[in-house]
Amino acid sequence: MKTPSAQLFYLIEKMSAAEKRFLKIHFSSAKSHLTELFDFINAQQSYDEKVVKAHFSNSLISKNLKVYKVQLTELILRSQVAYHAKRTVRSQIRILLEEVDILIGQFLVPAAMVRLHKAIEICRKNNETALLVVALQHQFMLERYISRQKTNKPFKGDGNALNKALQTLIQETELVQLVRLLDTSCLNENEKTRSTVIAALNKIPNREEVRTGNNASAFYLAKMEALTTENLPNRIRLQEQIIKRFQAEEYTFTNQKYLYLEMLSDLLDSYVQVVNKTKVEAVISLIGKLFTEENYNAKFLYLPSYIEAKHNFYHGITTCRLSSFGAISGLDPELEIEVDNVFALGFHLFEILSNMTAGESEKVKSLLSVLQTVTKPEHHNENVLLDLIEIIDHYDCDNIRTVNYLLSSFQRKLKRGKAFTPFTVATYDFIKKIVKNPDEKKILTQQFLSEISGFENDSIQNLWLQFQLNDWLDCLLHDVKFSELAYKKSKMNRTQFGDPLSKSFSTQILNK
């Protein structure tokens, strides 16, 4: 998570020249401390608080920098709101509703009603359900005021419309909650959560009517129906239908371009599961094109970049294309590595594994060192997995002395009472055995595979399987160096994503 200072710098860095000019003209003055601070930060290539304090050492800015940074952030946000006023549908509606409040305060009810009707019309046209509820509530209050002033004036407040808007808003909120649950279950393959979502979907009234609509509820329902379909070809068919609706501009709601990207990511993941390389390539190209043409925040590439990395590791492809758009920094010393986002962290883990299987040992050690440092405080499970990956890397590089040191370090942690999952303990024990008895490596590996198949709900094992680390065990069984695996995978025709690497090795031998 970015610090307040980093957030301020990022906010200024992302402003266009026109937005900066608007701020200087309408929200600051030449002699303002905030203007001086803005100009100095704007001129920096990267934010450096020490440099800022040194520059303003003889000014109140240096003594009260924290306060001025907060004030400058607020000033920029007010300027941005004013600059983008009426540029978006929501801004138009909110401004109209604010004008209605002002006119009511001045008892100019007819003028207020004109603006209110315009706001209601825009809400309905653009499926802005939440703001439609607010506008219809305003209408009720205004109509009541009019009817109390003029006894012959009929009451026109539309109670049915308000109730319908409220029910739509409630339904949309419930669907968003279910989507969030489903997102989690898809990542962790939690069948219980998936079943909960299916049961909730079955209770939705007028389901067919909701699905064929053009609002956010229609999209969320269609997305969840696709993701809860176990048959992959049917799931892909449903997902492709949703994509076609986006491309035909049939959906009308706020932030639809981001949800279109989200849907493309879901489809990309399905294509990965059925190992359709051609379709995977097409979606990656389309997402790349969108980021070239549209003003997306690069962080929206975390999910598709993670999916691409998963696909590439499975097939032995060593270059990821989507991450080059700037969403994930890798080892770039000028950029902060993002780990708070689960998909960014997943991308980095696949990056490490890809480098390991391509024999890029120095890159592995460099990225491991960085990630072990940044994951230690808040990402315990991922940090434990990184420790296991480190010991695998040293084992594969024949650094047995370092392997023994790391094994001893783990034993010391156990003796001090540090808790580890059963899978973690079993994995360290297995590595200890194959180091001590290298001639029995295959037998010990087969025993270990049989042993760990009995573990359930082990958080580290779930991560181990998510990042396909059984590939390393299959390499041990077939006397294949893990550092040569990327090349070998690139020569294989792998047809089922869920198949173990052993099956691909066996098929390759048979084909020869």
BELHUHU-V661341 format. One record per residue. N is the residue number from 1. D_FIRST is the distance of its C-alpha to the first C-alpha in Angstrom with 1 decimal. Layout:
BEGIN
N&D_FIRST, N&D_FIRST
END
This chain:
BEGIN
1&0.0, 2&3.8, 3&6.6, 4&9.5, 5&11.5, 6&9.4, 7&9.2, 8&12.9, 9&13.8, 10&12.4, 11&14.3, 12&17.4, 13&17.2, 14&17.3, 15&20.2, 16&23.6, 17&26.6, 18&28.2, 19&25.3, 20&25.2, 21&29.0, 22&28.9, 23&26.6, 24&29.0, 25&32.1, 26&31.3, 27&28.7, 28&29.4, 29&32.3, 30&33.3, 31&33.5, 32&30.3, 33&27.8, 34&25.0, 35&26.7, 36&27.0, 37&23.3, 38&22.4, 39&25.0, 40&23.8, 41&20.1, 42&21.4, 43&23.6, 44&21.0, 45&20.0, 46&16.7, 47&15.5, 48&17.3, 49&17.5, 50&20.7, 51&22.4, 52&21.7, 53&23.2, 54&26.1, 55&27.0, 56&27.2, 57&28.7, 58&31.8, 59&30.1, 60&28.7, 61&25.4, 62&24.8, 63&25.9, 64&23.8, 65&20.9, 66&18.3, 67&20.6, 68&21.3, 69&17.6, 70&17.3, 71&20.7, 72&20.0, 73&17.0, 74&19.4, 75&22.2, 76&20.4, 77&19.5, 78&23.2, 79&24.4, 80&22.5, 81&24.0, 82&27.4, 83&27.2, 84&26.4, 85&28.8, 86&31.2, 87&29.5, 88&28.1, 89&30.1, 90&27.9, 91&28.2, 92&32.0, 93&32.3, 94&30.3, 95&32.3, 96&35.5, 97&34.7, 98&34.0, 99&37.3, 100&39.1, 101&38.0, 102&39.3, 103&42.6, 104&43.1, 105&42.7, 106&45.4, 107&47.6, 108&47.5, 109&47.3, 110&48.8, 111&46.4, 112&43.5, 113&44.8, 114&45.0, 115&41.3, 116&40.4, 117&42.4, 118&40.6, 119&37.2, 120&38.5, 121&39.8, 122&36.5, 123&34.7, 124&37.2, 125&37.3, 126&33.5, 127&33.0, 128&30.8, 129&31.7, 130&29.6, 131&30.9, 132&34.3, 133&34.5, 134&33.8, 135&36.4, 136&39.0, 137&38.5, 138&39.2, 139&42.3, 140&43.6, 141&43.3, 142&45.0, 143&47.8, 144&48.5, 145&48.8, 146&51.1, 147&53.2, 148&53.7, 149&54.9, 150&57.1, 151&59.1, 152&60.2, 153&56.8, 154&55.6, 155&52.2, 156&50.0, 157&46.6, 158&45.7, 159&44.9, 160&44.9, 161&42.3, 162&40.0, 163&40.4, 164&39.7, 165&36.6, 166&35.4, 167&36.2, 168&34.4, 169&31.2, 170&31.5, 171&32.0, 172&29.1, 173&26.8, 174&28.2, 175&27.9, 176&24.2, 177&23.8, 178&25.9, 179&24.0, 180&20.8, 181&23.0, 182&24.5, 183&21.3, 184&20.5, 185&24.1, 186&24.4, 187&21.5, 188&23.1, 189&26.6, 190&27.2, 191&30.7, 192&30.9, 193&28.1, 194&29.6, 195&33.0, 196&31.6, 197&30.4, 198&33.8, 199&35.6, 200&33.7, 201&34.4, 202&38.1, 203&38.3, 204&37.3, 205&40.4, 206&41.7, 207&39.3, 208&41.2, 209&41.1, 210&37.4, 211&36.8, 212&39.0, 213&37.4, 214&35.2, 215&32.4, 216&29.0, 217&30.8, 218&33.0, 219&30.1, 220&28.2, 221&31.5, 222&32.6, 223&29.2, 224&29.6, 225&33.3, 226&32.5, 227&29.9, 228&32.1, 229&35.0, 230&35.6, 231&38.0, 232&36.0, 233&38.5, 234&38.6, 235&34.8, 236&34.7, 237&37.6, 238&35.8, 239&32.6, 240&34.7, 241&36.4, 242&33.1, 243&32.2, 244&35.7, 245&35.2, 246&32.1, 247&34.0, 248&37.0, 249&34.8, 250&36.2, 251&33.0, 252&32.4, 253&29.2, 254&26.0, 255&23.2, 256&25.8, 257&24.8, 258&21.4, 259&23.3, 260&25.8, 261&23.1, 262&22.0, 263&25.7, 264&26.3, 265&23.7, 266&25.6, 267&28.8, 268&27.6, 269&26.7, 270&30.2, 271&31.9, 272&30.2, 273&31.7, 274&35.1, 275&34.8, 276&35.8, 277&34.9, 278&36.4, 279&34.5, 280&31.2, 281&32.0, 282&32.8, 283&29.6, 284&27.5, 285&29.7, 286&29.4, 287&25.5, 288&25.7, 289&28.3, 290&26.2, 291&23.4, 292&26.1, 293&27.7, 294&25.1, 295&22.2, 296&19.5, 297&15.8, 298&15.4, 299&12.6, 300&15.6, 301&17.0, 302&14.8, 303&17.4, 304&20.6, 305&19.5, 306&19.1, 307&22.5, 308&24.1, 309&23.1, 310&24.6, 311&27.7, 312&28.0, 313&27.8, 314&30.5, 315&32.8, 316&32.2, 317&30.7, 318&28.8, 319&27.2, 320&24.5, 321&25.0, 322&22.1, 323&19.4, 324&21.4, 325&20.4, 326&17.0, 327&14.6, 328&14.1, 329&14.5, 330&16.5, 331&17.9, 332&17.9, 333&17.5, 334&16.6, 335&13.3, 336&10.1, 337&10.4, 338&8.1, 339&8.6, 340&6.6, 341&9.1, 342&12.5, 343&14.5, 344&12.6, 345&13.1, 346&16.6, 347&17.3, 348&16.7, 349&19.0, 350&21.6, 351&21.3, 352&22.2, 353&25.0, 354&26.4, 355&26.7, 356&28.4, 357&30.9, 358&31.6, 359&32.4, 360&29.6, 361&29.3, 362&27.8, 363&24.9, 364&24.4, 365&24.4, 366&22.0, 367&19.3, 368&20.0, 369&19.6, 370&16.1, 371&14.9, 372&16.8, 373&15.0, 374&11.3, 375&12.4, 376&14.7, 377&12.8, 378&11.4, 379&13.2, 380&16.8, 381&18.7, 382&17.2, 383&17.6, 384&21.2, 385&21.8, 386&20.7, 387&23.3, 388&25.9, 389&25.2, 390&25.6, 391&29.0, 392&30.1, 393&29.4, 394&31.5, 395&34.2, 396&34.5, 397&34.8, 398&37.6, 399&35.7, 400&37.4, 401&37.3, 402&33.5, 403&33.6, 404&35.8, 405&33.7, 406&30.6, 407&32.9, 408&34.2, 409&30.7, 410&30.0, 411&33.3, 412&32.7, 413&29.5, 414&31.6, 415&34.3, 416&31.9, 417&31.1, 418&27.7, 419&27.5, 420&27.1, 421&27.9, 422&31.5, 423&30.5, 424&28.6, 425&31.7, 426&34.0, 427&32.2, 428&32.4, 429&36.1, 430&36.8, 431&35.5, 432&37.6, 433&40.6, 434&40.4, 435&40.1, 436&43.1, 437&45.1, 438&44.3, 439&47.6, 440&46.6, 441&43.2, 442&44.1, 443&45.6, 444&42.7, 445&40.2, 446&42.3, 447&42.4, 448&38.7, 449&38.1, 450&40.6, 451&39.1, 452&35.5, 453&36.6, 454&37.5, 455&34.0, 456&32.4, 457&29.0, 458&27.7, 459&23.9, 460&24.2, 461&27.2, 462&25.4, 463&22.7, 464&25.7, 465&27.5, 466&24.6, 467&24.3, 468&28.1, 469&28.6, 470&32.1, 471&32.9, 472&33.1, 473&35.6, 474&37.6, 475&37.7, 476&39.2, 477&41.8, 478&42.9, 479&42.8, 480&40.2, 481&37.9, 482&34.3, 483&33.9, 484&36.4, 485&35.1, 486&33.4, 487&36.7, 488&38.6, 489&36.3, 490&36.8, 491&40.5, 492&40.3, 493&40.8, 494&38.4, 495&39.2, 496&37.3, 497&33.6, 498&34.1, 499&36.9, 500&36.5, 501&36.9, 502&40.2, 503&41.7, 504&40.8, 505&42.4, 506&45.5, 507&45.9, 508&45.7, 509&48.4, 510&50.6, 511&50.3, 512&51.5
END
